[in-house]
């Protein structure tokens, strides 16, 4: 297929051949967004000469769109690359609707608020409002989080089909981030059931020690989880306000879902909380 495209582009005087090479590298890097790829694998995926791939990666790195890990030497797409998409469809409406609610949460709790979307088995942050406090915790636009160890990840994972969740876990595994990380499928399934009951997910120092995050799923009109919103901060400040933060996040994601055309129905409260909620329509895989 690529040879045919190359021949067609060679006959097109308006086609810039370098563009095809650049996007071939981008496509290769997008296949492993979390951990990155070695030069040899990118070369194999693109079908180009190693020297050409290296020069392209170097150039894209100088422009700030590709990063190379100094320890592993693996290449990956940088946050700057993903910033290009934050104002483009399909996320433009999502970020416009979410920002006022996120600003309100920052003002109320003084902690950072994050918006993430599912992509290729991980959660990518597309909008981050940082806490005004000197000691703060915040994600970066374009950064990724695993589904099993973060509140945005668990919020999304709880509503994926069995096949989608299987694909993510097989591809990325459940690496231990801290001593509190859920590392078994059974533990994750129990956690996802709790998320579906309460409408929020809690990362209790599971992704980084000393940090607590509370997140919730955002649904589109078709009932699919298209994003997750979270509040993150130092555990010493988050713990005393955990109940009110969970309630605020739950209300914010419900408002977002309603604005996106999703029908939110009241649900009987689960034991220990009066804030549980349900969604309709939504089919949850029995194996997730």
KALINNOR-V274356 format. One line per field, one symbol per residue. ss: DSSP state (h for helix, s for strand, l for the rest). A space follows every 10 residues. Layout:
ss: ???
This chain:
ss: lhhhhhhhhh hlllllhhhh hhhhhhhhhh llllllslhh hhhhhhlllh hhhhhhhhhh hhlllsssll llllssslhh hhhlllllll hhhhhhhhhh hhhhhhhhhl lssssssssl lssssssssl llllllllll lllsslllll hhhhhhhlll lhhhhhhhhh hhllllllll llllhhhhhh hhhhhhhhll ssssllllll sssssssssl llllssssss sssshhhhhh hhhhhhhhhh hhhhhhhhhl llssssllll llllllssss llllllll
